[in-house]
């Protein structure tokens, strides 16, 4: 089941009305008959609106899949940050085994082929000092693969100067592999999101930048009132949009820009 935003509903109504108006004007130009023109415009509007809904459903379906993966990633990151280092190393070890490698646990990490895997999942970005310390612990003739949530820019610059000797791997790179082989950690949590109230949504529309949009909606509804059987609701709605647009234009606060030092 899909939830629709107010903007998506208003866009749908705008598309529906626009398609009806275009169909009516074209039909009336050739047929010169109101009833026939309306009968022609209605299926045009319904067809256009259906295409819009299919496009929206497909788009939201993709977003839901992406959102689901994003939620899994956040839960995974939180779980790893709260687990012990031994647990995280075991997860990496199991993933390497699932890939078909032959990892071996050694002091401070895991050795697999020519690489030494060092694991450190924390909420803080990994500094260049942490990377240097991990490199000191790397067995001779092995390349360091440092696994973490994220790294500071200095650490990335430091690692790039070592070419293939040091590779920094973020969780976002590792996550698809964990998901594919079923080695994602259990548990974790999602930050609680507070749903905005209707008053907050209404307040968000009270912006000078949106006055032209509401004015356009109002003008469109007033134009539509000339071509429908029951124009009173179109006139009321159109006037309401125009009044709201004027109110925004005069009373909405002007955008302010704070300097870096404020």
Secondary structure, DSSP 4 states (H G I P E B T S, - for coil): -----HHHHHHHHHHHHHHHHHHHHHHHHHH--HHHHHHHHHHHHHHHHHHHHHHHHHHHHHHHHHHHHHHHHHHHHHHHHHS-HHHHHHHHHHHHHHHT---EEETTEEEETTEEEEE---SSPBPHHHHHHHHHHSPTT-EEEEEES-B-HHHHHHHHTTGGGEEEEEHHHHHHHHHHTT-PPS----PPPPPPPHHHHHHHH--GGGHHHHHHHHHHHHHHTTSSS-THHHHHHHHHHHHHHHHHHHHSPPP----TT-
